[in-house]
Amino acid sequence: WYIAKGNLSYNHYLKNANYCDIHLILADGCKMTIEVTGNNALYAMGQGRNLTIYGQKEGTGSIFAKLKGNTDYRCIRSDGNLVINGGQFTVTVGDEGLSAYNGLVINGGTIKAECTAGLYCSGKIVINGGTIETNCKKYGILSSNGDIVINGGTVNAYGASNGIYAQSNVIIKGGKVDADGRSGIYSNNGNITLGWTELTDYIKASNYSMVKIAAGQYFLI
């Protein structure tokens, strides 16, 4: 476990000692800046190694991660699961902003990404809360081999190719979702299922691939 406090600045990548899981708490008011060349900025390295990040009560602790030079790396990366429970994140210039191999879960926090792909996972992506804003060269949110499930939160996903792209299914059960790109919401080998939880929930997309409406629900167009 680690807790980050105050103003912290690094010009080299940060990784797990002895290939252990990382639990990182961003104390309120913390400002962590990582600007690195030729590597991932914050990295839980090793097969199945997990990275979990927490905010404190006010949620004002922040990470700014930027890649310089060769940007074929990730700003925040886990070779296992990446879980964001709170805090503020700005990730920019990298190939992938927030990146995980097994699973990516967003439970809270504020995320702003300007990368090739803002949020990436080869497995399943689950968004339960928080605020996500992507302005990306290709994909706002990308799962290359799994589902994308949005249960809540506010999602503004822009990618020049796709706002939201899943190799399998895209399932939206709630939240405020805007998706824009050449394809707003796209499922390559599955279905898009739209639903809502609260009356204030909405879904806006520049276009969709195959769409189903969740059983017993309807949308105003």
N, C-alpha and C positions, 0 to 999 in steps of 0.2 A: 504494500500500500504506500502511496505517495500523496502528499498534499502540497500544492503550489500556492505560494503567497507572494504578494507584492509584485514588482516589475521584474520580469525575467526575460533575458534575451540570449538566444543561442544562434551561432552560425555553423553549427554541426548537427547531425541528426541525433535523435534521442531514441534509444531502444531498450528493451528489457534486459536486465542482468540475468545471466544464467538461463536464458530462454524461459523465464517464468511468466505467468499471467501478470497483467498490469491493472491495478485499480488506482485511478488518478482522481483526486478531489481538487477542484478549482475553487479556492477560497474566494469569498466575495471581495471584489476589488482587484483580484489578481489579473495581471496582463502578461501573458506568455507569448513571446514572439520567437518563431523559429524560421530562419531563412537559410536554406541549405542548397548546395550544389552537388548533383550526382548521387542522390540517395533519397529515400523516403524521409520526411521530416520527423514524424513521430511514429514509431514502428514497434508492434508486438511481433517479434520475429520467431519463427519456428512453427512447425506443423501443429495446428490446433491451439496455438497460444492466443489468448483472449485479451482484449483491451476494453475496459469499462471506465467511463468518465462520468463524474458526478459534479453537479453544482451545489452550492450551499443555499441558504434560505432565500437570499435576494437574487440569486442566479446571475450575478454580475461578473463572475470570473470568466476570463476569455482566453482563447488561443487564436493567434494569427499565424498561419503557416503558408509559406511561399517557397516555391522551388525556383532556382535560378540555373542558367546554363542549360544542360540537358534536362528536359522536363518530362522524360519518359518514366516518371516515378509517381508516387502517391504522397499526398500531403499528410494524411492520417491513415495508417494501415494496420490491419490485424490479419495474421495468417490463420486465425480461428474466427471467433465472433467479435464484432465491434458493437458495443452498446453505449448509447449516449443517453444519460439520464438528466442532464441539465448543463448549463453553461452557455457561453456564446462562442461561436466558431466562424472564422473567416478563412477560407481555403482558396488559394488562387494559383493559377498558372500550371499546375501539375496535370499529369495524364488523368488522374482520378483524385477527387477531393477527399471524401470519406470512403474508405475502401476496405472490404473484408472478403475472406475466402469462403467461410462457412455460412455466416449469417450476419445481417446488419439490422439492428433494432434502434429506433429513435423513440424514446419515451418522453423527451422534453428538450428544452433548450432552444437556441436560435442558431440556425446554420445558414451561412451565405457562401455559395460556391461559384467560382468562375474558373472552370477547368475544361478538359475535354469531356469528361463525364463527372457530374457533380457528386452524386451518390452512386457507388458501384458495389455489386456483390456478385460472385459467381453462383451463390445460393439464393436464399430467400431474403427479401427485404420487408420489414414490418415497421410501419409508422403508426405509433399510438398517440402521439402528441407533439407539441413543440411547433416551431415555425421554421419552414424550409424555403429558401429562395435560391434558385439556380439560374445562371445565365451562362450557358455552356456551348462549346464549339460543336459538340455532337449530341450528347445525351444529358438531359437533366437528371433523370433517375434511371439506372440501368441494372437489370438482373440478367446475366448472360446464360443462366442455367436454372432458373427457379421462378417463383411467384413474387409479385409485389402486392402487399396487402396494406391498405390504408384504413385504419380504424378511427382516426381523429387527427386533430392538429390543423395547421394551415400550411398548404403546400402550393407554392408557385414555382412550377417546373418548366423552364425553357431550355430546349436543346435544339440546335439548328436542324438535326436529323429527327429527333424524337424528344418530346417533353418527358414522357414516361414510357419505357420500353421493357417488356418482360419476355424472356424466351418461352415461359409458360403462361400462367394466368395473371391478370391484373384484377384484383378484387378491392373495391372501394366500399366500405361499410359505413363511413362517416367522415366528418371533417369538411374543411373548405378547400377545394382542390381546383387549381387552374393549371392547365397543361397546354403548352404551345410549342410548335415546331412544324417541320414538314408533315409529321404525324404527331398529333397531340398525345393520344394514348394508344399504344400499339402492343398487341400480343402476337408473337410470332408463331406460337404453336399451342395456343390455348384459347381461353375466352376472356372477355372483359365483362365483369359483373358490377353493376352500379347499384348502390344502395345508400341509405342515410340513417342516422341515429337521432339527431336533433333537427328541429324544424328550421334552424338557421344554417344547416349544412347545405352545401351546393357543390356542383361539379361543372366546370367549364373546360372545354377542350376545342382546339382548332379543328380536329376531326378524330375519328375513332376507327379501329378495325372492328371485328365482330363484337356486338354488344348484347348483353342480356341485362334485364332489370331484375333485381332481387325479388323473390316471391313476396307478394302482398304489398309491394311498394310502387310508387309512381313518381314521376317528375313533371314539373311544369316547364314547358319549353317556350 
